[in-house]
């Protein structure tokens, strides 16, 4: 009986292997692909890391990043922002 179940499973596996996934995916519309991407297992190692999340930003790039300008801006904001006083002064005791 167990050998019969095993051969049935092997037949089902061979039938599944006959489908070409790429051909099936090309037949889907953009909306269907979007729905399918939301149902895919995020831990699948064959899915690129950028596609493992449901969030996809629709904004356009803001342009080239200027690291020096960014560091200067962060430093300026840090120097201009006053320190917040501590409500409980640090005593070093537990």
C-alpha positions as CSV (number, residue, x, y, z in Angstrom):
1,X,0.0,0.0,0.0
2,X,2.8,2.4,0.9
3,X,4.5,1.8,-2.5
4,X,1.3,2.7,-4.3
5,X,1.1,6.0,-2.4
6,X,4.8,6.6,-3.2
7,X,4.2,6.0,-7.0
8,X,1.2,8.3,-6.9
9,X,3.2,11.1,-5.3
10,X,6.0,10.6,-7.9
11,X,3.4,10.8,-10.7
12,X,2.0,14.0,-9.2
13,X,5.5,15.4,-8.9
14,X,6.3,14.6,-12.5
15,X,3.1,16.4,-13.6
16,X,4.1,19.4,-11.6
17,X,7.5,19.5,-13.2
18,X,6.0,19.6,-16.7
19,X,4.7,23.2,-16.1
20,X,7.0,26.0,-17.2
21,X,6.7,28.7,-14.5
22,X,8.2,31.4,-16.7
23,X,5.5,30.7,-19.4
24,X,2.8,30.9,-16.8
25,X,4.1,34.2,-15.3
26,X,4.3,35.8,-18.8
27,X,0.5,35.1,-19.2
28,X,-0.4,37.1,-16.0
29,X,-1.4,40.7,-16.1
30,X,0.4,43.4,-14.0
31,X,-2.4,43.3,-11.4
32,X,-2.2,39.5,-11.1
33,X,1.5,39.7,-10.7
34,X,1.1,42.2,-7.9
35,X,-1.4,39.9,-6.1
36,X,1.0,37.0,-6.6
37,X,3.9,38.9,-5.2
38,X,2.0,39.6,-2.0
39,X,1.3,35.9,-1.5
40,X,4.9,34.7,-2.0
41,X,6.8,33.4,1.0
42,X,9.1,36.2,2.1
43,X,11.7,33.7,3.3
44,X,12.1,32.1,-0.1
45,X,15.9,32.3,-0.9
46,X,15.2,32.5,-4.6
47,X,13.3,35.8,-4.3
48,X,15.6,38.8,-4.4
49,X,15.8,40.7,-1.0
50,X,14.4,43.9,-2.5
51,X,11.2,42.0,-3.5
52,X,10.6,40.2,-0.1
53,X,8.6,43.1,1.3
54,X,5.1,44.2,0.5
55,X,6.1,47.9,0.6
56,X,7.1,49.3,-2.8
57,X,7.8,53.0,-3.0
58,X,6.2,54.8,-5.9
59,X,8.3,58.0,-5.6
60,X,11.0,58.9,-8.1
61,X,14.6,59.3,-7.2
62,X,15.6,62.7,-5.8
63,X,18.9,62.8,-7.6
64,X,22.5,62.0,-6.9
65,X,23.5,61.9,-3.2
66,X,26.1,64.5,-2.0
67,X,27.6,62.9,1.1
68,X,29.6,66.0,2.1
69,X,26.5,68.2,1.9
70,X,24.5,65.7,3.9
71,X,27.2,65.5,6.6
72,X,27.5,69.3,6.8
73,X,23.7,69.6,7.2
74,X,23.5,67.0,9.9
75,X,26.4,68.6,11.8
76,X,24.8,72.1,11.5
77,X,21.4,70.8,12.8
78,X,23.3,69.0,15.7
79,X,25.1,72.2,16.7
80,X,22.0,74.4,16.5
81,X,19.7,72.1,18.5
82,X,20.0,72.8,22.2
83,X,20.6,69.9,24.6
84,X,17.6,68.7,26.5
85,X,18.0,68.8,30.3
86,X,18.0,65.6,32.2
87,X,15.0,65.1,34.5
88,X,16.9,63.0,36.9
89,X,20.6,63.9,37.2
90,X,23.1,61.1,36.7
91,X,24.6,59.9,40.0
92,X,26.4,56.7,39.0
93,X,24.7,54.7,41.8
94,X,22.3,51.8,41.3
